[in-house]
Amino acid sequence: MNYFIYKITQMPGNMVKQLEKIDRFESYKEAKKKVKQLRNDQPSEALSLYKIIFAESELAAEEQLQEKREAPIIQEWEK
């Protein structure tokens, strides 16, 4: 399994995320270093974000990134 780095852009009002594969690594340490560099070099007003995803293939990684996740339930003590 590999660590993939993706640039994710989602325009306001658009349901579909635009995914751009940046790189692939075999170790988390290398992937983390690269994604930190990309995030630091990005302008503050940019609409995109960078994510690391652990998956068997590029297709599996993109499927996981496109999944619609429910918002977490906030417990009373977390407010």
C-alpha positions in Angstrom: 0.0 0.0 0.0 1.2 3.5 -0.7 0.7 7.1 0.5 -0.7 9.4 -2.1 -0.7 13.2 -2.0 -3.6 14.9 -3.6 -4.4 18.6 -4.3 -8.2 19.0 -3.7 -10.1 21.9 -5.1 -13.8 22.4 -4.5 -15.5 25.6 -5.7 -18.3 27.0 -3.6 -21.6 25.5 -4.6 -20.0 22.7 -6.5 -20.6 19.2 -5.3 -17.7 17.6 -7.2 -14.2 17.8 -5.9 -11.4 18.3 -8.4 -8.5 15.9 -7.5 -5.0 16.2 -8.8 -2.5 13.6 -7.8 0.8 15.2 -6.8 3.0 12.3 -5.7 3.2 8.8 -4.3 5.4 7.6 -1.4 6.0 4.2 0.2 6.7 5.7 3.7 4.5 8.1 5.7 7.4 10.1 6.9 8.4 11.1 3.3 4.7 11.9 2.4 4.3 14.0 5.5 7.4 16.0 4.8 6.3 16.7 1.2 2.7 17.7 2.1 4.0 20.1 4.8 6.2 21.7 2.2 3.3 22.1 -0.3 1.0 23.6 2.4 3.7 26.1 3.4 4.4 27.2 -0.2 0.7 27.7 -0.9 -0.7 31.2 -0.8 -3.1 31.9 2.1 -6.0 32.8 -0.2 -5.9 29.6 -2.2 -9.1 27.5 -2.4 -7.3 24.2 -2.5 -5.9 21.9 0.1 -3.5 19.0 0.2 -4.2 15.6 1.7 -2.4 12.3 2.3 -4.4 9.2 1.7 -3.3 5.6 2.4 -4.6 3.2 -0.3 -3.8 0.2 -2.5 -4.0 2.1 -5.8 -4.6 5.5 -7.2 -8.2 4.6 -8.1 -8.9 3.5 -4.5 -7.4 6.7 -3.2 -9.6 8.8 -5.4 -12.7 6.9 -4.5 -12.0 7.4 -0.8 -11.4 11.2 -1.3 -14.7 11.5 -3.2 -16.8 9.8 -0.5 -19.4 12.0 1.2 -18.8 11.9 4.9 -21.3 12.8 7.6 -20.5 15.7 9.9 -19.3 14.3 13.3 -21.7 14.5 16.2 -20.5 17.1 18.7 -21.0 15.9 22.3 -22.1 18.4 25.0 -18.6 18.5 26.6 -16.9 19.2 23.3 -18.7 22.5 22.7 
